[in-house]
């Protein structure tokens, strides 16, 4: 990350993750930096990898979302690669919201702590304070699967049929055939007719 000019205005921004635990990071960044630089600094500060879609939103004291600045809006007036931090944070009364990954919807609240001049020989943006341990990025995956109607079985859990036996294929004829084969196992675990699959082929 390139050093900013000494006359640059440096904002110390508190980035708060919307989670049950208190987890936030204070990041110092030049207001002349692009939102793309800020986006990367946030992910780096929370230990997450880039690669998902993201947006910044202008906001207010109620954290309502205003104008959006998207990573996807290449070349437009809402393009994160050209819009600067000062577009969403002008003074200590400014607020912003950052959303990362539109599927998991990780939400961050951004508020300024202070503004100051750049310190010589310091590279910005920089992480200057951290509090709390962020959850793993994919910790919402269970909720996503449940919301889509998928069941997430417990580890080691198997689905049983009505008769109490583990369900095999779901086809009664094929399952009955396989049960007969198991009943014919010898002491070594080999089926008496293991060399023939003709009966199973007929059922298929």
Backbone bond lengths (Angstrom), bond angles and torsions (degrees), N, CA, C in turn:
res aa  C-N    CA-C-N  psi(-1)  N-CA   C-N-CA  omega(-1)  CA-C   N-CA-C  phi
1 X - - - 1.460 - - 1.525 109.57 -
2 X 1.279 116.29 125.15 1.459 120.59 -173.26 1.514 111.26 -71.45
3 X 1.326 115.17 148.22 1.459 119.87 176.64 1.516 109.24 -71.73
4 X 1.312 116.29 141.66 1.455 121.42 177.45 1.534 109.07 -85.61
5 X 1.321 116.68 158.62 1.456 120.99 176.80 1.520 109.32 -64.83
6 X 1.347 116.69 149.35 1.456 121.57 -175.58 1.527 112.92 -59.15
7 X 1.357 116.37 -30.94 1.459 118.12 -177.50 1.530 112.74 -81.01
8 X 1.325 117.94 -3.61 1.452 121.06 -179.29 1.522 111.06 -63.21
9 X 1.320 115.20 147.67 1.451 121.64 177.07 1.527 108.26 -87.22
10 X 1.322 115.94 124.46 1.457 120.91 -177.33 1.526 109.67 -105.01
11 X 1.316 115.33 125.46 1.463 120.76 177.17 1.525 109.14 -102.80
12 X 1.325 115.71 130.15 1.460 119.83 169.97 1.528 106.37 -93.10
13 X 1.337 116.24 114.37 1.454 121.82 -173.72 1.525 110.59 -114.27
14 X 1.307 115.47 129.47 1.473 121.00 176.04 1.520 108.30 -90.38
15 X 1.321 115.62 121.35 1.462 122.21 -178.83 1.525 107.45 -110.10
16 X 1.333 115.93 112.68 1.463 122.23 -171.91 1.524 109.27 -108.56
17 X 1.331 116.68 122.61 1.452 120.75 178.42 1.528 109.81 -79.18
18 X 1.316 116.54 132.03 1.465 121.88 179.82 1.519 109.12 -78.01
19 X 1.324 115.50 88.58 1.462 122.21 -179.79 1.517 108.95 -146.90
20 X 1.327 117.16 168.59 1.464 120.46 -176.29 1.525 111.84 -63.98
21 X 1.325 116.79 -38.02 1.453 120.81 178.12 1.531 110.20 -82.19
22 X 1.335 115.52 157.90 1.464 120.20 175.27 1.527 108.54 -80.70
23 X 1.316 115.50 106.38 1.462 121.02 -179.12 1.527 108.02 -132.78
24 X 1.322 115.95 117.41 1.462 118.88 177.58 1.519 110.47 -150.88
25 X 1.328 115.00 163.12 1.456 122.74 178.31 1.527 108.46 -135.04
26 X 1.331 116.56 140.50 1.464 121.69 172.79 1.528 107.79 -100.94
27 X 1.307 115.19 122.32 1.461 121.59 -177.31 1.521 109.23 -120.60
28 X 1.321 116.55 129.84 1.460 121.48 174.30 1.517 108.14 -97.24
29 X 1.337 115.12 129.28 1.457 119.85 -176.90 1.526 108.90 -150.04
30 X 1.326 116.42 146.58 1.457 120.59 176.63 1.529 109.60 -68.91
31 X 1.317 116.51 138.99 1.456 119.91 176.81 1.530 111.06 -68.85
32 X 1.338 117.01 -12.03 1.463 121.86 175.83 1.532 112.07 -86.61
33 X 1.320 117.23 -7.54 1.465 120.31 178.12 1.526 110.07 -72.39
34 X 1.310 116.01 152.39 1.463 119.61 177.83 1.528 110.18 -76.16
35 X 1.321 114.63 159.26 1.465 119.53 176.03 1.529 111.35 -64.21
36 X 1.330 116.25 -25.17 1.462 118.83 175.56 1.522 110.94 -63.59
37 X 1.341 117.14 -40.86 1.464 120.41 176.60 1.534 110.11 -63.33
38 X 1.311 116.00 -40.79 1.467 119.98 179.70 1.527 110.24 -66.25
39 X 1.302 116.97 -42.13 1.472 122.94 175.85 1.527 110.69 -53.91
40 X 1.327 116.55 -49.59 1.466 120.79 179.89 1.523 111.77 -65.96
41 X 1.335 116.85 -36.47 1.460 120.90 179.90 1.528 110.91 -66.06
42 X 1.322 117.16 -38.47 1.464 120.81 179.03 1.524 110.35 -64.32
43 X 1.331 116.72 -48.63 1.466 119.86 -179.83 1.521 111.11 -61.19
44 X 1.320 116.59 -40.66 1.459 120.74 178.98 1.526 110.88 -64.47
45 X 1.330 116.58 -41.03 1.466 120.86 -178.25 1.524 111.98 -66.64
46 X 1.336 116.73 -31.00 1.461 120.17 -179.52 1.528 112.80 -96.84
47 X 1.315 116.35 1.46 1.463 120.38 175.31 1.510 114.52 75.35
48 X 1.330 117.15 24.79 1.456 121.24 179.07 1.522 110.21 -106.78
49 X 1.306 116.36 157.18 1.464 121.41 -178.25 1.522 110.73 -95.40
50 X 1.333 117.28 146.87 1.464 120.17 175.43 1.527 110.33 -73.02
51 X 1.318 115.37 172.27 1.461 119.59 177.10 1.518 113.55 133.12
52 X 1.336 117.66 -13.92 1.460 121.36 178.92 1.532 109.55 -105.96
53 X 1.331 115.20 162.88 1.453 119.57 178.25 1.530 110.32 -70.30
54 X 1.332 115.45 155.02 1.462 120.41 -176.81 1.518 109.94 -155.06
55 X 1.321 115.73 157.51 1.465 121.83 176.21 1.514 110.44 -148.70
56 X 1.329 115.77 146.72 1.460 123.12 166.47 1.522 107.87 -101.64
57 X 1.328 115.68 148.75 1.459 121.59 176.46 1.520 109.48 -131.32
58 X 1.320 116.90 134.23 1.454 119.17 168.10 1.532 107.40 -62.57
59 X 1.347 116.82 146.36 1.451 118.62 -176.45 1.526 110.40 -145.47
60 X 1.347 115.09 -174.51 1.459 121.01 -179.17 1.525 108.93 -138.53
61 X 1.335 117.08 -169.20 1.466 120.31 -176.51 1.532 112.34 -66.06
62 X 1.335 117.52 -18.13 1.465 121.16 177.43 1.528 112.46 -94.92
63 X 1.311 116.07 3.19 1.456 123.50 179.94 1.524 112.77 62.25
64 X 1.329 116.10 30.76 1.460 120.24 173.11 1.527 109.22 -74.74
65 X 1.324 116.82 143.78 1.460 120.95 -179.20 1.524 110.53 -83.04
66 X 1.334 115.49 131.08 1.447 121.68 175.77 1.514 110.53 -110.12
67 X 1.323 116.49 -134.26 1.460 121.23 -177.95 1.516 110.77 -60.59
68 X 1.333 115.26 139.23 1.468 121.32 -176.82 1.524 111.21 -100.97
69 X 1.339 115.77 140.80 1.459 122.94 173.75 1.525 106.40 -123.47
70 X 1.325 115.97 109.30 1.457 120.79 -168.39 1.517 112.86 -105.65
71 X 1.323 114.53 150.54 1.461 121.28 173.39 1.525 110.20 -69.95
72 X 1.326 116.61 -20.54 1.463 121.82 -174.57 1.530 112.37 -89.03
73 X 1.317 117.18 -21.66 1.461 121.80 -173.09 1.529 110.63 -81.11
74 X 1.320 116.57 68.61 1.462 121.57 -174.93 1.524 110.37 -69.44
75 X 1.324 116.05 122.25 1.447 121.42 174.74 1.512 115.09 86.60
76 X 1.314 119.68 -7.51 1.454 121.43 -178.50 1.511 112.12 -90.64
77 X 1.361 115.36 -177.79 1.460 119.13 -178.65 1.526 111.87 -78.26
78 X 1.341 116.07 -1.76 1.458 120.04 175.48 1.509 111.39 -116.33
79 X 1.316 116.21 22.74 1.464 122.36 -175.93 1.520 111.08 -78.53
80 X 1.322 115.96 119.53 1.463 121.76 -178.10 1.531 112.45 -62.92
81 X 1.325 116.78 -21.81 1.462 119.07 -177.26 1.517 113.05 -78.21
82 X 1.336 117.57 -14.62 1.470 119.82 -179.49 1.534 113.07 -122.26
83 X 1.316 117.55 -24.32 1.466 120.70 -179.98 1.523 109.14 -74.39
84 X 1.323 116.29 138.43 1.466 121.05 -175.80 1.529 111.91 -95.66
85 X 1.316 114.70 163.14 1.465 121.47 -179.34 1.525 111.25 -56.57
86 X 1.326 116.86 -35.17 1.457 120.76 -177.62 1.532 112.53 -63.35
87 X 1.346 117.06 -14.46 1.462 120.03 178.48 1.529 111.12 -70.29
88 X 1.327 117.65 -29.64 1.463 120.22 -179.12 1.531 112.60 -109.44
89 X 1.331 116.79 -20.00 1.473 120.79 -179.76 1.526 108.27 -128.09
90 X 1.340 116.04 101.58 1.467 119.59 179.87 1.523 112.41 -100.73
91 X 1.337 116.81 -32.15 1.468 120.62 -176.09 1.530 108.64 -155.47
92 X 1.342 115.63 -175.04 1.464 119.62 -175.68 1.524 113.36 -70.96
93 X 1.318 118.06 -9.84 1.465 121.33 176.81 1.528 112.21 -91.77
94 X 1.321 116.99 -4.57 1.465 120.84 -177.52 1.525 110.53 -76.44
95 X 1.314 114.47 151.79 1.461 121.85 175.29 1.521 107.97 -139.72
96 X 1.327 115.65 154.18 1.461 120.23 177.16 1.526 108.96 -148.84
97 X 1.316 115.07 158.19 1.468 122.54 176.69 1.525 107.45 -122.82
98 X 1.327 115.42 138.95 1.460 121.13 178.33 1.533 107.71 -123.48
99 X 1.339 116.03 128.28 1.460 121.71 178.23 1.523 108.03 -114.81
100 X 1.343 115.40 129.55 1.464 119.86 176.78 1.523 109.74 -121.56
101 X 1.321 115.20 129.63 1.457 124.34 -178.80 1.528 110.25 69.45
102 X 1.328 115.74 102.20 1.459 120.60 -174.81 1.516 113.08 -72.33
103 X 1.336 118.15 -7.31 1.461 121.21 174.58 1.525 110.45 -88.50
104 X 1.330 115.85 -50.99 1.474 119.80 179.57 1.531 111.81 -81.92
105 X 1.319 116.98 -22.25 1.464 123.18 176.36 1.532 112.45 54.93
106 X 1.333 116.20 56.79 1.458 119.93 172.16 1.525 107.98 -73.74
107 X 1.328 116.67 124.66 1.458 122.29 -174.20 1.528 110.67 -114.30
108 X 1.325 115.83 134.69 1.458 122.63 178.92 1.529 108.85 -125.46
109 X 1.323 115.46 139.36 1.461 121.47 176.06 1.526 108.16 -104.68
110 X 1.329 116.50 131.60 1.467 121.52 -174.57 1.520 109.68 -118.44
111 X 1.333 115.11 126.08 1.466 120.33 176.48 1.518 109.57 -138.63
112 X 1.325 117.70 141.98 1.470 120.13 -179.43 1.522 111.97 -76.04
113 X 1.315 115.13 141.31 1.468 121.59 174.89 1.523 109.79 -96.76
114 X 1.334 116.19 -43.17 1.462 120.35 -179.03 1.523 109.79 -164.81
115 X 1.335 115.08 166.69 1.454 122.19 173.67 1.534 107.79 -127.17
116 X 1.320 116.10 141.45 1.459 119.57 -179.08 1.523 109.00 -154.60
117 X 1.336 115.54 177.21 1.451 120.80 175.71 1.528 109.10 -83.00
118 X 1.327 114.37 155.52 1.461 119.51 177.57 1.526 110.23 -66.11
119 X 1.321 115.34 143.06 1.463 121.27 176.74 1.535 107.85 -92.16
120 X 1.338 117.44 130.05 1.469 119.31 -179.93 1.521 111.99 -56.66
121 X 1.329 115.52 144.45 1.458 124.25 176.39 1.535 113.99 67.36
122 X 1.319 116.62 15.54 1.460 121.13 174.79 1.522 108.99 -106.22
123 X 1.308 116.86 132.92 1.454 120.70 178.50 1.526 109.51 -91.18
124 X 1.299 115.50 131.06 1.462 121.93 178.82 1.531 108.75 -117.67
125 X 1.352 117.14 148.22 1.467 127.44 0.13 1.521 111.67 -73.65
126 X 1.347 114.67 157.23 1.454 119.97 177.12 1.528 109.62 -140.93
127 X 1.311 114.69 147.07 1.467 121.54 174.79 1.520 107.52 -82.87
128 X 1.323 117.50 120.94 1.463 119.52 -176.82 1.535 113.11 -113.28
129 X 1.343 117.63 -11.99 1.464 119.21 176.05 1.520 108.57 -161.18
130 X 1.338 116.30 144.56 1.459 120.46 176.72 1.524 110.51 -139.97
131 X 1.316 115.30 143.63 1.458 121.61 179.99 1.525 109.20 -140.04
132 X 1.320 116.35 129.74 1.457 121.22 177.72 1.522 112.78 83.78
133 X 1.329 114.59 160.01 1.461 121.48 179.74 1.526 109.35 -106.28
134 X 1.329 117.18 120.93 1.470 119.24 -179.14 1.528 110.84 -66.51
135 X 1.326 117.69 148.77 1.469 119.48 172.17 1.520 109.29 -68.64
136 X 1.332 116.64 163.96 1.465 118.73 175.85 1.517 109.01 -66.12
137 X 1.316 115.80 149.62 1.452 120.91 -174.81 1.531 112.08 -58.23
138 X 1.344 116.95 -37.73 1.459 120.12 -176.23 1.530 113.27 -93.87
139 X 1.328 117.75 17.35 1.463 120.27 -177.69 1.524 113.02 -68.02
140 X 1.333 117.70 -14.24 1.465 120.80 177.88 1.524 112.56 -89.30
141 X 1.334 118.13 -0.32 1.455 120.31 -173.14 1.527 112.68 -62.38
142 X 1.339 117.14 -35.08 1.463 120.13 178.14 1.516 111.47 -62.66
143 X 1.329 116.79 -42.26 1.465 121.03 177.89 1.527 110.91 -65.11
144 X 1.338 116.23 -36.36 1.459 119.58 178.99 1.517 110.91 -64.51
145 X 1.332 116.11 -44.97 1.462 120.42 -179.32 1.520 110.81 -63.33
146 X 1.323 116.50 -41.37 1.462 120.49 179.22 1.523 110.59 -64.67
147 X 1.328 116.75 -40.22 1.453 120.28 179.57 1.520 112.95 -66.55
148 X 1.340 116.80 -24.90 1.453 120.89 178.43 1.521 112.39 -90.37
149 X 1.345 116.80 0.62 1.459 120.10 177.69 1.509 114.42 91.58
150 X 1.350 117.55 8.96 1.455 120.07 178.13 1.521 109.66 -91.59
151 X 1.338 115.63 143.70 1.453 120.24 175.58 1.517 108.63 -94.19
152 X 1.326 115.71 136.03 1.454 120.80 177.30 1.520 107.93 -105.54
153 X 1.358 118.86 96.66 1.466 120.76 -176.80 1.516 111.35 -66.20
154 X 1.330 114.72 150.52 1.451 119.17 175.04 1.514 109.17 -66.82
155 X 1.338 114.94 154.92 1.457 119.69 -178.98 1.520 109.81 -60.67
156 X 1.326 117.06 129.57 1.451 121.30 178.93 1.508 113.71 84.73
157 X 1.329 117.72 -4.25 1.457 120.55 -177.98 1.515 109.82 -79.95
158 X 1.333 117.85 136.37 1.454 122.17 176.72 1.505 109.35 -120.11
159 X 1.332 115.48 149.97 1.452 121.02 -178.34 1.517 108.93 -87.44
160 X 1.328 117.45 125.11 1.447 121.84 -178.11 1.510 110.51 -100.94
161 X 1.340 115.69 151.40 1.456 121.22 174.20 1.517 109.30 -82.01
162 X 1.338 117.01 177.81 1.460 121.25 -176.83 1.515 112.56 -63.47
163 X 1.365 117.82 -28.54 1.465 119.14 -178.53 1.521 112.67 -85.70
164 X 1.339 116.91 6.86 1.451 120.22 176.44 1.509 114.17 90.99
165 X 1.344 117.61 -8.14 1.454 120.61 179.55 1.527 109.46 -88.89
166 X 1.332 116.89 149.87 1.459 118.78 177.96 1.524 110.56 -59.45
167 X 1.321 116.65 134.99 1.458 120.78 178.99 1.514 109.34 -72.96
168 X 1.335 115.61 136.44 1.457 119.21 -178.43 1.524 110.44 -99.55
169 X 1.355 114.56 -83.88 1.462 119.34 -175.77 1.518 112.63 -102.78
170 X 1.327 116.23 -18.98 1.458 119.42 -174.65 1.512 112.41 93.38
171 X 1.350 117.68 -12.91 1.466 122.08 176.59 1.526 108.33 -93.39
172 X 1.347 119.32 117.78 1.482 121.69 -175.77 1.513 113.45 -57.45
173 X 1.348 118.23 -40.68 1.459 120.86 -177.46 1.526 111.81 -66.65
174 X 1.341 115.27 -45.33 1.464 119.22 -179.81 1.523 110.14 -67.16
175 X 1.339 117.52 -41.79 1.465 120.31 179.45 1.522 111.41 -63.16
176 X 1.348 116.38 -38.45 1.466 119.68 178.80 1.521 110.51 -65.46
177 X 1.333 115.61 -39.87 1.465 119.34 178.07 1.527 111.03 -62.11
178 X 1.332 116.44 -43.91 1.464 120.26 -179.55 1.523 110.83 -65.57
179 X 1.344 117.16 -36.16 1.461 120.19 176.70 1.524 111.12 -63.06
180 X 1.355 116.31 -39.09 1.465 119.90 178.42 1.522 110.61 -64.19
181 X 1.329 115.75 -38.33 1.456 119.35 179.25 1.521 111.28 -64.76
182 X 1.338 115.89 -39.68 1.458 119.47 178.88 1.517 110.51 -65.76
183 X 1.342 116.86 -36.65 1.473 120.58 -179.30 1.513 111.12 -64.77
184 X 1.337 116.06 -22.64 1.458 119.74 -178.97 1.510 113.41 -93.37
185 X 1.318 118.50 7.56 1.474 121.17 179.36 1.524 110.26 -62.00
186 X 1.345 117.21 140.30 1.468 120.05 173.52 1.516 109.48 -89.30
187 X 1.296 116.80 -173.68 1.468 121.30 -173.87 1.510 111.73 -65.07
188 X 1.330 117.62 -25.81 1.453 120.65 -179.00 1.511 112.23 -87.46
189 X 1.313 116.67 0.58 1.446 118.83 178.33 1.510 113.91 89.38
190 X 1.378 117.37 4.56 1.468 120.65 179.08 1.510 109.11 -94.51
191 X 1.330 117.73 138.97 1.451 121.05 176.12 1.523 109.11 -75.27
192 X 1.364 115.88 146.26 1.467 120.18 179.86 1.513 111.24 -62.14
193 X 1.353 117.17 -33.98 1.460 119.90 -177.30 1.518 111.04 -115.31
194 X 1.356 115.81 37.28 1.451 119.43 -173.65 1.520 112.83 -63.72
195 X 1.375 117.26 -19.79 1.449 118.66 -176.39 1.516 113.02 -79.79
196 X 1.336 117.76 -10.10 1.460 120.00 -177.41 1.508 111.30 -113.68
197 X 1.337 115.39 127.14 1.447 121.16 175.51 1.518 110.90 -114.02
198 X 1.340 116.78 13.85 1.459 120.60 -175.56 1.524 111.63 -61.89
199 X 1.332 115.69 -39.32 1.472 118.31 -178.18 1.513 111.54 -64.52
200 X 1.334 116.35 -40.09 1.456 120.31 178.65 1.519 111.10 -67.74
201 X 1.324 117.12 -38.62 1.457 120.86 178.87 1.515 111.32 -60.74
202 X 1.352 116.45 -38.24 1.458 119.32 -179.40 1.515 111.21 -65.98
203 X 1.350 115.77 -36.05 1.466 118.75 179.15 1.515 111.53 -69.61
204 X 1.349 116.26 -32.95 1.470 120.62 -179.52 1.524 109.65 -71.50
